[in-house]
Amino acid sequence: MLTTLFTLAAAAATPAPAAAADLAAIEATCFDYVDGQLEGDPERVKRALHPDLAKRRVLGDTPDERLGLQRMSREELVDLTKRGALKTPKAEWNRSCRILDVAGDAAAVRVETPWFVDYFHMGKFGDRWIIVNAMWHMKPREPAK
């Protein structure tokens, strides 16, 4: 009896697997974000981002702020893309998108390039998945040879 209760509780706590269409749409949004930056295509980046995007990076304690964060809006990221900040020849692209979890209309995703790692919170709006929050980490740069 007790085993049956544990089995039922575990089954109820396990979310249903995400639909293949949702997984494909989440991945497409991730690649709009990263490939758009690497191509220098601001419209592609913009469509991947919620208008109220919260993009942040940990700075640690700074003279101006304890537990400091660098903050970036959708407009700032789109502008950086317009200026070609990460524009890279396609032969040098090395990027990945890994969907960590999907629960209904929310998803957690990890994106990686040679320069940064982003962790996204994404939301499903109608049939579109959009990046709502992004926490990113700049990888250490290798010294020029």
Salt bridges, closest charged atoms under 4 A:
ASP22 OD1 - LYS124 NZ 2.81
ASP32 OD1 - ARG44 NE 2.74
ASP32 OD2 - ARG47 NE 2.90
ASP35 OD2 - ARG44 NH2 3.82
ASP35 OD1 - ARG95 NE 2.77
GLU39 OE1 - ARG44 NH1 3.12
ASP61 OD2 - ARG66 NH1 3.34
GLU65 OE2 - ARG71 NH2 3.01
ASP79 OD2 - ARG83 NE 3.11
GLU112 OE1 - ARG110 NH1 2.59
GLU112 OE2 - LYS139 NZ 2.44
ASP118 OD1 - LYS55 NZ 3.07
